[in-house]
């Protein structure tokens, strides 16, 4: 089994390059430049310009250099153009699914678990963790062309920067990252703990902290590894 490595080139102050390699294979590449405006994490009030049934996705005008790409599984049911009762049923199903995932994800690491697989990702990938989870979600009973309309207005967040001829990847599941935790204002789950926190003692204490947090219904919080040793008031 090869070990993934993150290589950082910050030799030049005007540009920083980061690459993730698996053996001899480049898996991810990104860079920050003084001359490039960073979009990732930004939130925009945007408009659907085209719904593409063959891709089960929509193209979104949000003010970037080119239209953004919004996959169907990144669209919150609140935006579905369906009867209210059907939308409420979908939201209940989503909440149950989130709770099931939460119960499985927060288990303590057992002897024999691959700790490298748990800890190799950087802590700033908490949003990516949530995105990967949503991609595994069961397919909806609807097709995008049945529930999303052209010129529809949505609140979207950039999860991947524009690259080459590709527009930015967008989501309607917002994530607001703080120093010690990430607030997800439209994710139907009370709270969770980053899987990078592997200490049983820390996880046990943080579970109590999460349960005591006054998180409004329909929102979720994930504690980041930076908050592993922090108190409840600090978080």
N, C-alpha and C positions, 0 to 999 in steps of 0.2 A: 504494500500500500504506500503510495507516494504521499509526501507531506506538502501541503499547500504553503506558499510563502508570499508575503507581501513585501515588495521592493519599492522603496521611495527614493526618488531623485530630487533633491532640493538644493542642488549645487548652484542654481541660478535664482536669485531672489525674485525675478519677474515671473517665474513659472515653476510649479511643482508637479511632478509626474508620479503616479502611483500605478503599479501593476501587480496583479495577483497571478501567480504561476503555480501550476500543478505539474511537477516534474519539469519537462521541457515545453509544456503547453501553456500558452498565455490564456487565462480564463477571463480576466477583466483588465481594462485599462481606463484610466481617467486622469485628468490634469486640471489644475487651477492656474489661471493666468490673470495678470493684472489687467490685461486688455479684454478679458471676456467676462461678461456679466453672468454671475451664477444664478440659475433658475431653480435648482433642486430645493424643494421645501417651500417654495413660494406658493401662495394661494391666490387664485384669480376668480373673479366672476366672469364666466365664459358662456359661449353660445355654440350649440351643435350646428355644424355646417353641413354635415353629411353622415347618414347612417349607412353602414356597409354590411349587408346581410352575409356576404360570403366570408367576411372576417369576424362576424359577430363583434363588431366594434364601431365606434363613432369617431369622426374627426372633428376637432374642437378648435374654435377661434378664441384664443385667450390673450392675444397681444404679443405673442412671440414672433420669431422670424418666420416660422411656418406653422401650419396647423398641428395641434397636439393629437396624440393617439390615445383613445380611451376604450379599453377592453370592456366587454359587457360585464364580466365578473368584478369590475372595479366601479360599477354603478350601484349606488345605494338604492334599495327599494323605494325610498321616499320620492325618487325621481320617476318611478314607473307611472305611466299614464294608464292606470287601471282603477277599478272601483275601490273605494276606501276599505271595504271589508276584506277584499283580496290582499290589499297592501298590508293590512294589520295581521292577516294570517301569515304572510311572508316574513314579517318582522318577528313574529312569535317563533317561527321555525328557525330563523337566523339566531335568535337569542338562545334557543335550546342547543343549537349546534355550537355556538360560541362557548356555552357552559360545558358541553361535553369535551370540547377541545381543551378548555381551561383545566378541567379535572385531570386530563391526561398529561398536559404539558408541565404542570407544577409538581409532579411527583419528584421525590428525592432521587438523585443518581444512585443506582445500585452497583454493587461490586461487579466489575466486568464491563461496565459501561465504557464507551470510548470517550475519555475525557477530552482528547484532542478535538474530536468532532464537535464537542459541546463548546469548547472555548476558542477555537481557531478564528472565528469571525470577530471582527472588531466591534466594540460596543456601539459605535455609531450606526450599526446595521440593524437597529431595533425595528425601524420601519420596514426594512427588507424582510425581517422575520415575519411581520404581520402580512406583508404582501404575499410571501410564499404560502402562508397559511390559507389566505383567501383563495389562492389559485387551486388549492386542493379541495375547495368547497364543492359540494354536490351541484350539478348543473341545475339551473332554474327551470321551472316549468314553462317559461316564456322564451321567445326569441327576441333579440334586440329590436327588430323592425316592428314588433307588436306593441312595444311599450315605450320606446323612445322616439321623439319626433324632431324633425329638422326645425331649427330656430329655437329650440328649448334652451332655457337658461339654467346653468348649473354652477355650483361652487366647486372648483377643482384644485388639486394640489399637484405640483410637478414631482414625480418620483424618480425620473431619469432625464438627464440633460439631452438636449438636441445633439445628434451625432451625425456628421456628414450630411446626407440627404434625408435622414430620418428626423421627424419631429419629436418633441418631448413626449415621454410616456406620462399619462395623467391618472389620477384616481379621484373619486369623490369621497373616499374614506380618509378623512383628514387626520393628521398626526401633528401635534404641537409638542416639540421636543424641548424639555427643560434640562437643567443641570443633572437632576437626580431621577427624573421620571419623564414619561411621555404620556400626554393626555390625548385620547382619541375621542373627540366629541360626538361622533356618531357610530361608535362600535358598541354593540349590545353585550357588554361584559363588564362586570364590576371592577376587576383588576387582575394583575398577574405580576410575575417576577421573571426577569430576563433569565434565559437558560444558561447564560454565561456565569451566573452566580451559582457555584457548585457546593459551597460550604453549607452543610446541613444545619449548623447553628444559625448562620445568617438567614437561610431560607425560612427556618421556623420563626425567627423573630420578625422577619419582613412580612410573613403571612398575616401575622397579627396586626402589623401596621396597615397593610392593605385593607383588611377587614374593617379597621377603625376609621379609614378615610371616608369623608362624606362626599362620595362621588354621585352626582345626579343620575337618575335612571336614564338609560340609553347612552351613557358614556362609559369609557374604560380607561384604565391607567396601567401602564407597565413600568415597574421600577427598573432603572438601569443599573449596571454594575457599579457606576460611580456612587450610587446611593446605598451600596451594600452595608457600609459601616455607619450610615447616617441615622439620626434620630427621627422620630415622626415629625416634630416641628420643622426640622431642616428640610425634610422631603416635601 
